[in-house]
Amino acid sequence: MTKINYTNVAIYNHEKQNFVANQHMVVDTDTGKIVEVGNGSSTNQVVDEVTDMHGRYVMPGIMNAHTHITSIPTYWWNDGKEQRHSDSREFNTMFAVRNMADAIDHGVTYIRNVGAAFDIDIEVKKMQEKGWIRGPKVMTSGKAFSITGGHGSGGGYEVDGVDEVRKGVRQAMKNGVDNIKMMVTGGVLKNGETPDDIQFTPEEARTAVTEAHHKGKTAAAHAQGNAGVKEAVEAGFDTVEHAFDIDDETIAMMKEHGTVVVPTMNAMYAIYKYGKDTVPDWAREKVIVNIKKHFASITKAVQSGIPIAMGTDAGTPYNGFRNESAYEMELYVEKAGMTPAQAIDSATINCARAMHVDNEYGQIVAGNYADFISMEENPINDISVIQHDKDVYQNGTRVHEQAAAKVSEHQEAPSKVSAAI
C-alpha cells in the first residue's frame, strides 16, 4: 500500500463553488481512492510520501457524457478524403485506442460513450480496466438504436416496433453495455432527414427506457427538435442529448422527470466555424438553421436550473478528443450564461450524477476515486485555462505530466519527498 499526502493544494469545492486554498489530500494508490481531504498539511494517516503541490489548483478529472470513440475526427481535416466511419473492426479499434490516449492526456478521466460500431467500447473498457491501454474510464453503450435507415443506422442496431426494440435492448445488455442510446429524432450528419424528424414512436421509446431501467441501466436519447425532446423526456430517458429546441413546456416536463441535458454545443459550433467547403452543404445548412435556437435553448435550460452534464459529441467534424472537452466548458460560459463554477460542475458532479456514479466520482472527497487534474491557474477567474497543459491523475497516479517548459517560472512543479514512517 502506498499513501501519498498532497499538500499545499487549492481544491475545487462544489458546495462553495470555488477553490479552497491550503488544503491537503491523502490518496491510497492501491485502492485508487481518496482517503482524506482537509485543511492545512497535517494528517493522522500514516503516509509513504508527501507531495508539495505549491498552491496548484486541483479539480476532479473532466467527465464527458457524450463521445464516439470509434469515430475518425481526421476525416474532416483532410477534406473528406477519408471515411468518417471505417468499415473494418480493426480500424475502428485503432482509432478508439488513439482517441482514448488523446482524451486522458487532456484531462478527461471518465467518458460515457454513446454509440460505437461493433460494440467496440465494451472491449475498450475492459482493456482500459486491465491497464492494457491508456485512457479514461468508460461507460459503454455499444451500438446505438435507430429505426431502419434512421439517424446513426450505419453502425447501430436497426429496430422497428416495440418487440424489436425490447429484444434489441435486452441483447445489448446481454452484450455488456452500461447505457442504452436511442436516436429518437433525425439529426445533422445524415442526409435526407432533419432534427425535427421524429423517428421512434413514444411506445418504442418508453419500451427502451423500461427495459434499461429494469436492469439498473441508464438510457440516453438523441433528441433535437422540440417534439422529439418532449417525447424523450416523457419516455423517461435519463439524459437528452443535443436538445436544440427547448420551450417553457419542455422545461416544466424536465423538472418533473428529473431530466439532464447534454448540450454538445461544440458539435454545432465547430461545423459552423470551420466546416465551410469540407462538411457537406446539406449538413452545414442544418447547423446554420439551428445553431442560434440550440444555444438559446441551452441558455434557457441553464437559467431554469435544469441539470447540465458536459458532453461534446466527440468524433463529429472538427470536434475530437483533445481540448474540445475543456472548450465545451468555455462555450457554456461564453454562449449559455454559466458561471465558471457551473461549467466545472457540468463536467464533474453533474456528469457523475447523470451517469449514476456520483458515489465515487465527480468531487474531491474521501471515498471517491482519485481522478483529478492539477493546474497552475484558477479556472474560476478564466475557464479557458483548463485547456492549457496540465497534470492528469487517475486512481491517484499521475498519468500525464505537464511539460516542464510550460510550468510558470513563478510557480514550482509538484515535488515529493519520502515521509518518515
C-alpha positions as CSV (number, residue, x, y, z in Angstrom):
1,M,0.0,0.0,0.0
2,T,1.3,3.5,-0.9
3,K,-0.3,6.5,0.6
4,I,0.6,10.0,-0.7
5,N,-0.3,13.2,1.1
6,Y,-0.7,16.0,-1.5
7,T,-0.2,19.3,0.4
8,N,-0.4,23.0,-0.3
9,V,-3.2,22.5,-2.8
10,A,-6.2,24.6,-3.8
11,I,-9.1,22.1,-4.2
12,Y,-12.3,22.8,-6.0
13,N,-15.3,22.6,-3.7
14,H,-18.7,22.1,-5.3
15,E,-20.6,23.4,-2.3
16,K,-18.6,26.6,-2.2
17,Q,-18.5,27.0,-6.0
18,N,-14.8,27.8,-5.7
19,F,-11.3,26.5,-5.0
20,V,-10.3,26.3,-1.3
21,A,-6.6,27.1,-0.7
22,N,-4.2,25.5,1.7
23,Q,-5.7,22.0,1.6
24,H,-4.3,18.5,1.7
25,M,-5.5,15.3,0.1
26,V,-4.3,11.8,1.1
27,V,-4.5,9.2,-1.7
28,D,-4.1,5.4,-1.5
29,T,-2.7,4.3,-4.8
30,D,-3.5,0.7,-4.2
31,T,-7.3,1.3,-4.0
32,G,-7.0,4.4,-6.2
33,K,-9.2,6.3,-3.8
34,I,-9.0,9.5,-1.7
35,V,-8.6,8.7,1.9
36,E,-8.8,12.2,3.4
37,V,-9.3,15.8,2.5
38,G,-8.7,18.6,5.0
39,N,-7.3,22.0,5.9
40,G,-3.5,22.6,6.2
41,S,-1.0,19.9,5.5
42,S,-1.0,17.6,8.6
43,T,-2.8,14.3,8.7
44,N,-3.2,11.5,11.2
45,Q,-2.8,9.0,8.3
46,V,0.5,7.1,8.1
47,V,1.8,8.1,4.6
48,D,4.6,7.0,2.5
49,E,5.2,10.2,0.5
50,V,4.4,13.9,0.8
51,T,4.0,15.8,-2.4
52,D,4.0,19.6,-2.2
53,M,1.7,20.9,-4.9
54,H,2.9,24.5,-4.5
55,G,-0.6,26.0,-4.5
56,R,-1.7,24.4,-7.7
57,Y,-5.4,24.3,-8.5
58,V,-7.0,20.8,-8.4
59,M,-10.4,19.8,-9.6
60,P,-12.0,16.4,-10.4
61,G,-11.0,14.9,-13.7
62,I,-13.1,16.0,-16.6
63,M,-16.0,13.7,-17.4
64,N,-17.5,13.8,-20.9
65,A,-21.0,12.3,-21.2
66,H,-21.2,12.2,-25.0
67,T,-18.4,10.7,-27.0
68,H,-18.0,8.3,-30.0
69,I,-14.5,6.8,-29.6
70,T,-14.6,4.8,-32.8
71,S,-15.1,7.9,-35.0
72,I,-12.3,9.4,-37.0
73,P,-12.0,13.1,-36.4
74,T,-9.3,13.5,-39.1
75,Y,-11.8,12.7,-41.8
76,W,-13.0,16.4,-41.7
77,W,-9.4,17.7,-41.5
78,N,-8.5,16.0,-44.8
79,D,-11.3,17.5,-46.9
80,G,-13.4,14.4,-46.6
81,K,-10.9,12.2,-48.4
82,E,-11.2,9.5,-45.6
83,Q,-14.2,7.7,-44.4
84,R,-15.5,9.1,-41.1
85,H,-16.5,5.6,-40.0
86,S,-14.3,2.8,-41.2
87,D,-16.0,-0.4,-42.4
88,S,-13.5,-2.6,-40.5
89,R,-13.4,-3.5,-36.9
90,E,-9.7,-3.2,-36.9
91,F,-9.6,0.5,-38.0
92,N,-12.4,1.3,-35.6
93,T,-10.4,-0.2,-32.7
94,M,-7.2,1.6,-33.7
95,F,-9.0,5.0,-33.7
96,A,-10.7,4.1,-30.4
97,V,-7.3,3.4,-28.8
98,R,-5.8,6.6,-30.2
99,N,-8.8,8.7,-29.1
100,M,-8.6,7.3,-25.6
101,A,-5.0,8.3,-25.3
102,D,-5.7,11.8,-26.5
103,A,-8.6,12.2,-24.0
104,I,-6.6,11.2,-20.9
105,D,-3.6,13.4,-21.9
106,H,-6.0,16.4,-22.0
107,G,-7.6,15.7,-18.6
108,V,-10.6,13.6,-19.5
109,T,-10.7,10.8,-16.9
110,Y,-14.2,9.3,-17.5
111,I,-16.4,9.2,-20.6
112,R,-19.8,7.9,-21.4
113,N,-19.6,6.6,-25.0
114,V,-22.9,6.8,-26.7
115,G,-22.5,4.8,-29.9
116,A,-19.7,2.6,-31.1
117,A,-19.5,0.4,-34.1
118,F,-19.1,-3.3,-33.4
119,D,-19.7,-2.7,-29.7
120,I,-16.0,-1.8,-29.6
121,D,-16.4,0.4,-26.5
122,I,-17.3,-2.7,-24.4
123,E,-13.9,-4.3,-25.2
124,V,-12.0,-1.0,-24.9
125,K,-13.5,-0.6,-21.4
126,K,-12.0,-4.0,-20.5
127,M,-8.6,-3.1,-21.9
128,Q,-8.5,0.2,-20.0
129,E,-9.5,-1.5,-16.8
130,K,-6.7,-4.1,-17.2
131,G,-4.2,-1.4,-17.9
132,W,-3.5,-2.6,-21.4
133,I,-4.3,0.8,-22.9
134,R,-4.2,4.4,-21.7
135,G,-7.4,6.3,-21.4
136,P,-10.4,7.5,-19.4
137,K,-12.7,5.1,-17.7
138,V,-15.6,4.2,-20.0
139,M,-19.3,3.9,-19.5
140,T,-20.4,1.9,-22.6
141,S,-23.5,2.0,-24.8
142,G,-22.3,-0.3,-27.6
143,K,-24.2,0.2,-30.8
144,A,-26.9,2.9,-30.7
145,F,-30.5,2.1,-31.6
146,S,-32.0,3.5,-34.8
147,I,-35.1,2.9,-36.9
148,T,-34.4,1.2,-40.2
149,G,-32.5,3.7,-42.3
150,G,-32.6,6.3,-39.5
151,H,-30.1,8.5,-37.8
152,G,-27.0,6.5,-37.0
153,S,-28.2,3.4,-38.6
154,G,-25.0,2.7,-40.4
155,G,-23.2,1.5,-37.3
156,G,-26.1,0.7,-34.9
157,Y,-29.0,-1.6,-34.3
158,E,-31.9,-1.1,-36.7
159,V,-35.1,-1.9,-34.9
160,D,-38.8,-1.2,-35.8
161,G,-41.7,-1.7,-33.4
162,V,-41.9,-2.4,-29.7
163,D,-41.0,-6.1,-29.9
164,E,-37.8,-5.4,-31.9
165,V,-36.8,-2.6,-29.5
166,R,-37.3,-4.8,-26.5
167,K,-35.4,-7.7,-28.0
168,G,-32.6,-5.4,-29.1
169,V,-32.2,-3.6,-25.8
170,R,-32.1,-6.9,-24.0
171,Q,-29.4,-8.2,-26.4
172,A,-27.4,-5.1,-25.9
173,M,-27.5,-5.5,-22.1
174,K,-26.5,-9.2,-22.5
175,N,-23.5,-8.0,-24.6
176,G,-22.4,-5.9,-21.6
177,V,-23.5,-2.3,-22.1
178,D,-23.9,0.1,-19.2
179,N,-26.2,2.5,-21.0
180,I,-28.8,2.4,-23.8
181,K,-28.6,5.1,-26.6
182,M,-31.6,5.7,-28.8
183,M,-31.9,8.0,-31.8
184,V,-35.4,9.5,-31.1
185,T,-35.1,12.1,-33.9
186,G,-33.2,12.8,-37.0
187,G,-30.0,14.9,-36.9
188,V,-27.4,17.0,-38.7
189,L,-24.9,14.5,-40.1
190,K,-27.3,12.3,-42.1
191,N,-28.7,13.5,-45.4
192,G,-32.5,13.3,-46.1
193,E,-33.6,14.0,-42.5
194,T,-33.9,16.9,-40.1
195,P,-33.5,17.5,-36.4
196,D,-37.3,17.8,-36.3
197,D,-38.0,14.3,-37.7
198,I,-39.4,12.0,-35.0
199,Q,-38.1,8.5,-35.7
200,F,-39.2,6.4,-32.8
201,T,-42.7,6.3,-31.6
202,P,-43.5,7.1,-27.9
203,E,-44.2,3.4,-27.3
204,E,-40.9,2.4,-28.7
205,A,-39.1,5.0,-26.7
206,R,-40.8,4.0,-23.5
207,T,-40.0,0.3,-24.1
208,A,-36.3,1.1,-24.4
209,V,-36.3,3.1,-21.1
210,T,-38.3,0.5,-19.3
211,E,-36.0,-2.4,-20.3
212,A,-32.9,-0.4,-19.4
213,H,-34.2,0.8,-16.0
214,H,-35.4,-2.7,-15.2
215,K,-31.8,-3.9,-15.3
216,G,-30.4,-0.8,-13.5
217,K,-29.0,0.7,-16.7
218,T,-29.3,4.3,-17.8
219,A,-30.8,5.5,-21.1
220,A,-29.8,8.4,-23.3
221,A,-31.9,9.9,-26.1
222,H,-30.6,11.7,-29.2
223,A,-33.4,14.3,-29.5
224,Q,-33.0,17.6,-31.2
225,G,-36.3,19.1,-32.4
226,N,-39.0,20.3,-29.9
227,A,-41.5,17.5,-30.3
228,G,-38.7,14.9,-30.1
229,V,-37.2,16.3,-27.0
230,K,-40.6,16.3,-25.3
231,E,-41.1,12.7,-26.4
232,A,-37.8,11.7,-24.9
233,V,-38.5,13.5,-21.6
234,E,-41.9,11.9,-21.4
235,A,-40.5,8.5,-22.1
236,G,-38.2,8.8,-19.0
237,F,-34.7,9.0,-20.6
238,D,-32.1,9.9,-18.0
239,T,-30.4,12.3,-20.4
240,V,-31.5,14.2,-23.5
241,E,-28.6,14.8,-26.0
242,H,-28.4,18.0,-28.0
243,A,-31.8,19.5,-27.2
244,F,-31.9,22.1,-30.0
245,D,-35.4,23.4,-29.2
246,I,-36.5,23.8,-25.6
247,D,-39.6,25.8,-24.7
248,D,-41.2,26.6,-21.3
249,E,-43.4,23.5,-21.5
250,T,-40.3,21.3,-22.0
251,I,-38.6,23.0,-19.1
252,A,-41.6,22.1,-16.9
253,M,-41.5,18.5,-18.1
254,M,-37.8,18.2,-17.5
255,K,-38.2,19.4,-13.9
256,E,-41.0,16.9,-13.3
257,H,-39.0,14.0,-14.7
258,G,-35.5,15.0,-13.4
259,T,-34.1,15.1,-17.0
260,V,-30.5,16.0,-17.5
261,V,-29.5,17.8,-20.7
262,V,-26.2,17.1,-22.5
263,P,-25.7,20.1,-24.8
264,T,-22.8,19.1,-27.2
265,M,-22.5,22.8,-28.2
266,N,-19.1,22.4,-29.8
267,A,-20.5,19.8,-32.3
268,M,-22.6,22.6,-33.8
269,Y,-20.1,25.4,-33.3
270,A,-17.2,23.6,-34.9
271,I,-19.1,22.9,-38.0
272,Y,-20.4,26.4,-38.1
273,K,-16.9,27.9,-37.6
274,Y,-14.7,25.5,-39.6
275,G,-16.9,23.4,-41.8
276,K,-17.3,25.5,-44.9
277,D,-16.2,23.7,-48.0
278,T,-15.3,20.5,-46.1
279,V,-18.5,19.5,-44.3
280,P,-21.3,18.7,-46.8
281,D,-23.5,21.6,-47.6
282,W,-26.6,19.7,-46.6
283,A,-25.2,19.2,-43.1
284,R,-23.8,22.7,-42.6
285,E,-27.1,24.2,-43.7
286,K,-28.9,22.3,-40.9
287,V,-26.3,23.8,-38.4
288,I,-26.9,27.3,-39.8
289,V,-30.6,26.9,-39.4
290,N,-30.5,25.5,-35.8
291,I,-27.4,26.9,-34.0
292,K,-29.0,30.1,-32.6
293,K,-32.0,28.2,-31.5
294,H,-29.8,25.5,-30.0
295,F,-27.7,27.9,-28.0
296,A,-30.8,29.8,-26.8
297,S,-32.3,26.6,-25.6
298,I,-29.3,25.6,-23.6
299,T,-29.2,29.1,-22.1
300,K,-32.9,28.7,-21.1
301,A,-32.2,25.4,-19.5
302,V,-29.3,26.9,-17.5
303,Q,-31.4,29.8,-16.4
304,S,-34.2,27.4,-15.4
305,G,-32.0,25.2,-13.3
306,I,-32.1,22.1,-15.5
307,P,-29.0,20.0,-14.7
308,I,-26.4,20.2,-17.5
309,A,-23.9,17.4,-18.0
310,M,-21.0,18.2,-20.2
311,G,-20.8,16.3,-23.5
312,T,-19.1,17.2,-26.7
313,D,-20.2,14.6,-29.3
314,A,-16.5,13.9,-29.8
315,G,-15.9,12.4,-33.2
316,T,-18.0,14.9,-35.2
317,P,-16.5,17.4,-37.6
318,Y,-13.5,19.3,-36.1
319,N,-14.5,18.0,-32.7
320,G,-12.0,15.5,-31.4
321,F,-10.7,14.1,-28.1
322,R,-8.1,16.7,-27.1
323,N,-9.0,20.1,-25.6
324,E,-12.6,20.0,-27.0
325,S,-14.0,18.9,-23.6
326,A,-12.4,21.9,-21.9
327,Y,-13.5,24.1,-24.8
328,E,-17.1,22.9,-24.4
329,M,-17.0,24.2,-20.9
330,E,-15.8,27.6,-22.2
331,L,-18.8,27.6,-24.6
332,Y,-21.1,27.1,-21.7
333,V,-19.8,30.2,-20.1
334,E,-19.5,32.4,-23.2
335,K,-22.6,31.2,-25.0
336,A,-25.0,29.8,-22.4
337,G,-24.5,32.1,-19.4
338,M,-23.0,29.7,-17.0
339,T,-20.6,30.8,-14.3
340,P,-17.1,29.1,-14.5
341,A,-18.1,27.1,-11.4
342,Q,-21.3,25.9,-13.1
343,A,-19.2,24.9,-16.1
344,I,-16.8,22.9,-13.8
345,D,-19.8,21.2,-12.2
346,S,-21.2,20.3,-15.6
347,A,-18.1,18.3,-16.3
348,T,-17.7,16.8,-12.8
349,I,-20.5,16.3,-10.3
350,N,-23.3,16.7,-12.9
351,C,-21.8,14.2,-15.2
352,A,-21.3,11.8,-12.3
353,R,-24.9,12.1,-11.3
354,A,-26.2,11.7,-14.8
355,M,-24.1,8.5,-15.2
356,H,-25.1,7.3,-11.7
357,V,-21.6,7.1,-10.4
358,D,-21.6,10.1,-8.1
359,N,-21.0,7.9,-5.1
360,E,-17.4,7.5,-6.3
361,Y,-16.7,10.3,-8.9
362,G,-17.3,13.9,-9.5
363,Q,-15.9,15.5,-6.3
364,I,-12.6,15.6,-4.4
365,V,-13.9,14.0,-1.2
366,A,-12.8,11.0,0.9
367,G,-14.1,7.7,-0.6
368,N,-14.1,8.9,-4.2
369,Y,-11.6,7.8,-6.8
370,A,-8.5,10.0,-7.0
371,D,-9.1,11.1,-10.6
372,F,-8.1,14.8,-10.8
373,I,-6.3,17.4,-12.8
374,S,-3.8,19.9,-11.5
375,M,-3.3,23.4,-13.0
376,E,-1.2,26.5,-12.5
377,E,-4.1,28.9,-12.9
378,N,-7.5,29.3,-11.4
379,P,-10.4,28.4,-13.8
380,I,-12.8,30.4,-11.7
381,N,-11.0,33.5,-13.0
382,D,-10.8,32.2,-16.6
383,I,-12.5,29.0,-17.6
384,S,-10.2,28.7,-20.6
385,V,-7.2,27.8,-18.5
386,I,-8.5,24.2,-18.3
387,Q,-7.4,24.0,-22.0
388,H,-3.8,24.6,-21.0
389,D,-1.4,21.7,-20.5
390,K,-1.8,20.2,-17.0
391,D,-1.0,17.3,-14.8
392,V,-3.6,14.4,-15.0
393,Y,-4.0,11.9,-12.3
394,Q,-6.0,8.6,-12.4
395,N,-6.5,6.4,-9.3
396,G,-4.0,8.7,-7.6
397,T,-1.2,8.2,-10.0
398,R,0.0,10.8,-12.4
399,V,-0.7,9.6,-16.0
400,H,0.2,12.8,-17.9
401,E,2.7,15.3,-16.7
402,Q,2.6,19.0,-17.7
403,A,5.6,19.8,-19.8
404,A,8.3,21.3,-17.7
405,A,8.8,24.2,-20.1
406,K,5.2,25.2,-19.6
407,V,5.4,25.4,-15.8
408,S,5.3,29.0,-14.8
409,E,8.6,30.5,-13.6
410,H,6.6,31.9,-10.7
411,Q,5.3,28.5,-9.6
412,E,7.2,25.3,-8.9
413,A,6.2,22.0,-10.2
414,P,4.9,19.5,-7.6
415,S,7.7,17.9,-5.6
416,K,7.7,14.8,-3.4
417,V,9.7,13.6,-0.5
418,S,9.6,10.3,1.4
419,A,7.6,10.5,4.6
420,A,9.0,9.4,7.9
421,I,7.5,6.2,8.9
